């Protein structure tokens, strides 16, 4: 993550003043950002999930043929019979 931010700032002049957000399951990214002085925001998947729950938003599986493979927690919860945490 840090390498990507460093490379973006070095090789893309328009990104030098940009603010970078990491969306990951790792809360420790914030400490890493502070230690190396790169990165601006760490948004954890758990915080996105909590925000969606507060707003009454549901996760849905991607449409058939969508690129990528969905990770855990993207199935319809009714089909599984229980709720999950990422």
LUMTIDREN-891627 format. One record per atom (N, C-alpha, C): residue in three letters; atom name; x, y, z. Coordinates in nm, 2 decimals, padded with zeros to 4 digits. Atoms other than C-alpha are relative to their C-alpha. Layout:
REM LUMTIDREN-891627
+------+------+--------+--------+--------+
: rest : atom :     c1 :     c2 :     c3 :
+------+------+--------+--------+--------+
:  ala :   CA :      X :      Y :      Z :
...
+------+------+--------+--------+--------+
***
This chain:
REM LUMTIDREN-891627
+------+------+--------+--------+--------+
: rest : atom :     c1 :     c2 :     c3 :
+------+------+--------+--------+--------+
:  unk :    N :  00.08 : -00.12 :  00.00 :
:  unk :   CA :  00.00 :  00.00 :  00.00 :
:  unk :    C :  00.09 :  00.13 :  00.00 :
:  unk :    N : -00.08 : -00.12 : -00.01 :
:  unk :   CA :  00.27 :  00.25 :  00.10 :
:  unk :    C :  00.08 :  00.01 : -00.13 :
:  unk :    N : -00.07 : -00.01 :  00.12 :
:  unk :   CA :  00.47 :  00.16 : -00.21 :
:  unk :    C : -00.08 :  00.06 : -00.11 :
:  unk :    N :  00.09 : -00.05 :  00.10 :
:  unk :   CA :  00.17 :  00.23 : -00.43 :
:  unk :    C : -00.01 :  00.15 :  00.01 :
:  unk :    N :  00.02 : -00.14 : -00.03 :
:  unk :   CA :  00.12 :  00.57 : -00.27 :
:  unk :    C :  00.13 :  00.08 : -00.04 :
:  unk :    N : -00.13 : -00.07 :  00.03 :
:  unk :   CA :  00.49 :  00.66 : -00.30 :
:  unk :    C :  00.02 :  00.00 : -00.15 :
:  unk :    N : -00.02 :  00.00 :  00.14 :
:  unk :   CA :  00.51 :  00.55 : -00.66 :
:  unk :    C : -00.10 :  00.10 : -00.07 :
:  unk :    N :  00.10 : -00.10 :  00.06 :
:  unk :   CA :  00.19 :  00.75 : -00.75 :
:  unk :    C :  00.05 :  00.14 :  00.01 :
:  unk :    N : -00.05 : -00.13 : -00.02 :
:  unk :   CA :  00.34 :  01.06 : -00.60 :
:  unk :    C :  00.12 :  00.03 : -00.08 :
:  unk :    N : -00.12 : -00.02 :  00.07 :
:  unk :   CA :  00.67 :  01.01 : -00.77 :
:  unk :    C : -00.01 :  00.00 : -00.15 :
:  unk :    N :  00.01 :  00.01 :  00.15 :
:  unk :   CA :  00.56 :  00.92 : -01.12 :
:  unk :    C : -00.12 :  00.07 : -00.06 :
:  unk :    N :  00.11 : -00.07 :  00.05 :
:  unk :   CA :  00.24 :  01.11 : -01.15 :
:  unk :    C : -00.01 :  00.13 :  00.07 :
:  unk :    N :  00.00 : -00.13 : -00.06 :
:  unk :   CA :  00.29 :  01.48 : -01.09 :
:  unk :    C : -00.13 :  00.05 :  00.05 :
:  unk :    N :  00.13 : -00.05 : -00.04 :
:  unk :   CA : -00.08 :  01.54 : -01.07 :
:  unk :    C : -00.05 : -00.06 :  00.13 :
:  unk :    N :  00.03 :  00.06 : -00.12 :
:  unk :   CA : -00.09 :  01.31 : -00.77 :
:  unk :    C :  00.08 :  00.04 :  00.12 :
:  unk :    N : -00.09 : -00.05 : -00.11 :
:  unk :   CA :  00.17 :  01.49 : -00.56 :
:  unk :    C : -00.08 :  00.06 :  00.11 :
:  unk :    N :  00.08 : -00.06 : -00.11 :
:  unk :   CA : -00.09 :  01.68 : -00.36 :
:  unk :    C : -00.13 : -00.07 :  00.03 :
:  unk :    N :  00.13 :  00.08 : -00.02 :
:  unk :   CA : -00.36 :  01.41 : -00.37 :
:  unk :    C :  00.00 : -00.06 :  00.14 :
:  unk :    N :  00.01 :  00.08 : -00.12 :
:  unk :   CA : -00.49 :  01.25 : -00.06 :
:  unk :    C : -00.04 : -00.14 : -00.03 :
:  unk :    N :  00.02 :  00.14 :  00.03 :
:  unk :   CA : -00.49 :  00.88 : -00.05 :
:  unk :    C : -00.08 : -00.07 :  00.11 :
:  unk :    N :  00.08 :  00.08 : -00.09 :
:  unk :   CA : -00.74 :  00.64 :  00.11 :
:  unk :    C :  00.03 : -00.15 : -00.02 :
:  unk :    N : -00.01 :  00.14 :  00.01 :
:  unk :   CA : -00.68 :  00.28 :  00.19 :
:  unk :    C : -00.13 : -00.06 :  00.05 :
:  unk :    N :  00.12 :  00.08 : -00.05 :
:  unk :   CA : -00.99 :  00.05 :  00.21 :
:  unk :    C :  00.05 : -00.14 :  00.01 :
:  unk :    N : -00.05 :  00.13 : -00.03 :
:  unk :   CA : -00.88 : -00.26 :  00.38 :
:  unk :    C : -00.06 : -00.06 :  00.13 :
:  unk :    N :  00.04 :  00.05 : -00.13 :
:  unk :   CA : -00.96 : -00.50 :  00.66 :
:  unk :    C :  00.09 :  00.03 :  00.12 :
:  unk :    N : -00.10 : -00.02 : -00.10 :
:  unk :   CA : -00.66 : -00.38 :  00.85 :
:  unk :    C :  00.00 :  00.13 :  00.07 :
:  unk :    N :  00.01 : -00.13 : -00.07 :
:  unk :   CA : -00.70 : -00.12 :  01.12 :
:  unk :    C :  00.15 :  00.05 :  00.03 :
:  unk :    N : -00.14 : -00.04 : -00.02 :
:  unk :   CA : -00.32 : -00.11 :  01.16 :
:  unk :    C :  00.06 :  00.08 : -00.11 :
:  unk :    N : -00.05 : -00.09 :  00.10 :
:  unk :   CA : -00.28 :  00.07 :  00.83 :
:  unk :    C :  00.01 :  00.14 :  00.05 :
:  unk :    N : -00.01 : -00.13 : -00.05 :
:  unk :   CA : -00.34 :  00.39 :  01.02 :
:  unk :    C :  00.13 :  00.03 :  00.07 :
:  unk :    N : -00.13 : -00.01 : -00.06 :
:  unk :   CA : -00.03 :  00.33 :  01.23 :
:  unk :    C :  00.11 :  00.00 : -00.10 :
:  unk :    N : -00.10 :  00.00 :  00.10 :
:  unk :   CA :  00.16 :  00.25 :  00.92 :
:  unk :    C :  00.01 :  00.13 : -00.07 :
:  unk :    N :  00.00 : -00.13 :  00.06 :
:  unk :   CA :  00.05 :  00.57 :  00.76 :
:  unk :    C :  00.07 :  00.10 :  00.08 :
:  unk :    N : -00.07 : -00.10 : -00.09 :
:  unk :   CA :  00.16 :  00.77 :  01.06 :
:  unk :    C :  00.15 : -00.02 :  00.01 :
:  unk :    N : -00.14 :  00.03 : -00.01 :
:  unk :   CA :  00.49 :  00.59 :  01.09 :
:  unk :    C :  00.08 :  00.05 : -00.12 :
:  unk :    N : -00.08 : -00.03 :  00.12 :
:  unk :   CA :  00.60 :  00.65 :  00.73 :
:  unk :    C : -00.04 :  00.14 : -00.06 :
:  unk :    N :  00.04 : -00.13 :  00.05 :
:  unk :   CA :  00.41 :  00.98 :  00.67 :
:  unk :    C : -00.07 :  00.00 : -00.13 :
:  unk :    N :  00.07 :  00.01 :  00.13 :
:  unk :   CA :  00.22 :  00.86 :  00.37 :
:  unk :    C : -00.14 : -00.05 :  00.03 :
:  unk :    N :  00.14 :  00.04 : -00.01 :
:  unk :   CA : -00.15 :  00.79 :  00.32 :
:  unk :    C : -00.07 :  00.10 :  00.09 :
:  unk :    N :  00.08 : -00.10 : -00.07 :
:  unk :   CA : -00.43 :  01.01 :  00.46 :
:  unk :    C : -00.11 : -00.07 :  00.08 :
:  unk :    N :  00.12 :  00.06 : -00.07 :
:  unk :   CA : -00.72 :  00.78 :  00.55 :
:  unk :    C :  00.01 : -00.15 : -00.01 :
:  unk :    N :  00.02 :  00.15 :  00.00 :
:  unk :   CA : -00.77 :  00.42 :  00.65 :
:  unk :    C : -00.14 : -00.03 :  00.03 :
:  unk :    N :  00.14 :  00.04 : -00.02 :
:  unk :   CA : -01.12 :  00.30 :  00.60 :
:  unk :    C : -00.01 : -00.15 :  00.01 :
:  unk :    N :  00.01 :  00.15 : -00.01 :
:  unk :   CA : -01.17 : -00.05 :  00.73 :
:  unk :    C : -00.13 : -00.05 : -00.05 :
:  unk :    N :  00.12 :  00.06 :  00.05 :
:  unk :   CA : -01.42 : -00.28 :  00.58 :
:  unk :    C : -00.10 : -00.01 :  00.11 :
:  unk :    N :  00.10 :  00.00 : -00.11 :
:  unk :   CA : -01.58 : -00.32 :  00.92 :
:  unk :    C : -00.06 :  00.13 :  00.02 :
:  unk :    N :  00.07 : -00.14 : -00.02 :
:  unk :   CA : -01.64 :  00.06 :  00.94 :
:  unk :    C : -00.09 :  00.02 : -00.12 :
:  unk :    N :  00.10 : -00.02 :  00.12 :
:  unk :   CA : -01.80 :  00.05 :  00.59 :
:  unk :    C : -00.12 : -00.08 :  00.03 :
:  unk :    N :  00.11 :  00.08 : -00.03 :
:  unk :   CA : -02.01 : -00.24 :  00.70 :
:  unk :    C : -00.09 :  00.06 :  00.11 :
:  unk :    N :  00.08 : -00.06 : -00.10 :
:  unk :   CA : -02.12 : -00.06 :  01.02 :
:  unk :    C : -00.07 :  00.12 : -00.05 :
:  unk :    N :  00.07 : -00.12 :  00.06 :
:  unk :   CA : -02.20 :  00.26 :  00.82 :
:  unk :    C : -00.12 : -00.05 : -00.08 :
:  unk :    N :  00.11 :  00.05 :  00.08 :
:  unk :   CA : -02.41 :  00.06 :  00.58 :
:  unk :    C : -00.12 : -00.05 :  00.09 :
:  unk :    N :  00.11 :  00.05 : -00.09 :
:  unk :   CA : -02.60 : -00.11 :  00.87 :
:  unk :    C : -00.07 :  00.12 :  00.06 :
:  unk :    N :  00.07 : -00.11 : -00.06 :
:  unk :   CA : -02.67 :  00.23 :  01.03 :
:  unk :    C : -00.09 :  00.07 : -00.10 :
:  unk :    N :  00.08 : -00.06 :  00.11 :
:  unk :   CA : -02.80 :  00.36 :  00.69 :
:  unk :    C : -00.11 : -00.09 : -00.05 :
:  unk :    N :  00.10 :  00.10 :  00.05 :
:  unk :   CA : -03.01 :  00.05 :  00.63 :
:  unk :    C :  00.03 : -00.05 : -00.14 :
:  unk :    N : -00.04 :  00.05 :  00.13 :
:  unk :   CA : -02.81 : -00.05 :  00.32 :
:  unk :    C :  00.04 : -00.14 :  00.01 :
:  unk :    N : -00.03 :  00.14 :  00.00 :
:  unk :   CA : -02.77 : -00.41 :  00.23 :
:  unk :    C :  00.11 : -00.03 : -00.11 :
:  unk :    N : -00.09 :  00.05 :  00.10 :
:  unk :   CA : -02.48 : -00.58 :  00.05 :
:  unk :    C : -00.06 : -00.10 : -00.09 :
:  unk :    N :  00.05 :  00.10 :  00.10 :
:  unk :   CA : -02.56 : -00.78 : -00.26 :
:  unk :    C :  00.12 : -00.06 : -00.07 :
:  unk :    N : -00.10 :  00.07 :  00.08 :
:  unk :   CA : -02.37 : -01.03 : -00.46 :
:  unk :    C :  00.01 :  00.08 : -00.14 :
:  unk :    N : -00.01 : -00.06 :  00.13 :
:  unk :   CA : -02.23 : -00.89 : -00.79 :
:  unk :    C : -00.08 : -00.07 : -00.10 :
:  unk :    N :  00.07 :  00.07 :  00.11 :
:  unk :   CA : -02.42 : -00.96 : -01.11 :
:  unk :    C :  00.08 : -00.11 : -00.06 :
:  unk :    N : -00.07 :  00.11 :  00.08 :
:  unk :   CA : -02.34 : -01.28 : -01.30 :
:  unk :    C :  00.09 :  00.06 : -00.10 :
:  unk :    N : -00.09 : -00.04 :  00.10 :
:  unk :   CA : -02.04 : -01.23 : -01.52 :
:  unk :    C :  00.08 :  00.12 :  00.05 :
:  unk :    N : -00.07 : -00.12 : -00.05 :
:  unk :   CA : -01.90 : -00.94 : -01.30 :
:  unk :    C :  00.15 : -00.05 :  00.02 :
:  unk :    N : -00.14 :  00.02 : -00.02 :
:  unk :   CA : -01.52 : -00.92 : -01.29 :
:  unk :    C :  00.04 : -00.03 :  00.14 :
:  unk :    N : -00.05 :  00.03 : -00.14 :
:  unk :   CA : -01.34 : -01.06 : -00.98 :
:  unk :    C : -00.09 : -00.10 :  00.07 :
:  unk :    N :  00.06 :  00.10 : -00.08 :
:  unk :   CA : -01.44 : -01.30 : -00.72 :
:  unk :    C : -00.04 :  00.06 :  00.13 :
:  unk :    N :  00.04 : -00.07 : -00.12 :
:  unk :   CA : -01.65 : -01.17 : -00.43 :
:  unk :    C :  00.06 : -00.08 :  00.12 :
:  unk :    N : -00.05 :  00.06 : -00.13 :
:  unk :   CA : -01.50 : -01.23 : -00.08 :
:  unk :    C : -00.11 : -00.05 :  00.09 :
:  unk :    N :  00.10 :  00.04 : -00.09 :
:  unk :   CA : -01.67 : -01.36 :  00.22 :
:  unk :    C : -00.10 :  00.11 :  00.04 :
:  unk :    N :  00.09 : -00.10 : -00.04 :
:  unk :   CA : -01.98 : -01.18 :  00.33 :
:  unk :    C : -00.09 :  00.07 : -00.11 :
:  unk :    N :  00.07 : -00.06 :  00.11 :
:  unk :   CA : -02.12 : -01.10 : -00.02 :
:  unk :    C : -00.11 : -00.08 : -00.05 :
:  unk :    N :  00.12 :  00.08 :  00.03 :
:  unk :   CA : -02.38 : -01.37 : -00.03 :
:  unk :    C : -00.12 :  00.06 :  00.06 :
:  unk :    N :  00.12 : -00.05 : -00.07 :
:  unk :   CA : -02.74 : -01.30 :  00.05 :
:  unk :    C : -00.01 : -00.07 :  00.13 :
:  unk :    N :  00.00 :  00.06 : -00.13 :
:  unk :   CA : -02.77 : -01.35 :  00.42 :
:  unk :    C : -00.12 : -00.09 :  00.03 :
:  unk :    N :  00.12 :  00.08 : -00.01 :
:  unk :   CA : -03.12 : -01.49 :  00.39 :
:  unk :    C :  00.03 : -00.14 : -00.04 :
:  unk :    N : -00.03 :  00.13 :  00.05 :
:  unk :   CA : -02.98 : -01.78 :  00.19 :
:  unk :    C :  00.09 : -00.08 :  00.09 :
:  unk :    N : -00.09 :  00.07 : -00.09 :
:  unk :   CA : -02.72 : -01.86 :  00.45 :
:  unk :    C : -00.06 : -00.03 :  00.13 :
:  unk :    N :  00.06 :  00.02 : -00.13 :
:  unk :   CA : -02.95 : -01.83 :  00.75 :
:  unk :    C :  00.06 :  00.06 :  00.12 :
:  unk :    N : -00.06 : -00.07 : -00.11 :
:  unk :   CA : -02.72 : -01.62 :  00.95 :
:  unk :    C :  00.08 :  00.12 : -00.05 :
:  unk :    N : -00.07 : -00.12 :  00.04 :
:  unk :   CA : -02.54 : -01.29 :  00.95 :
:  unk :    C :  00.15 : -00.03 :  00.01 :
:  unk :    N : -00.15 :  00.02 :  00.00 :
:  unk :   CA : -02.16 : -01.25 :  00.90 :
:  unk :    C :  00.07 :  00.13 :  00.03 :
:  unk :    N : -00.09 : -00.12 : -00.01 :
:  unk :   CA : -01.88 : -01.01 :  00.98 :
:  unk :    C :  00.12 : -00.03 : -00.09 :
:  unk :    N : -00.11 :  00.01 :  00.09 :
:  unk :   CA : -01.60 : -00.95 :  00.74 :
:  unk :    C :  00.13 :  00.00 :  00.09 :
+------+------+--------+--------+--------+
***
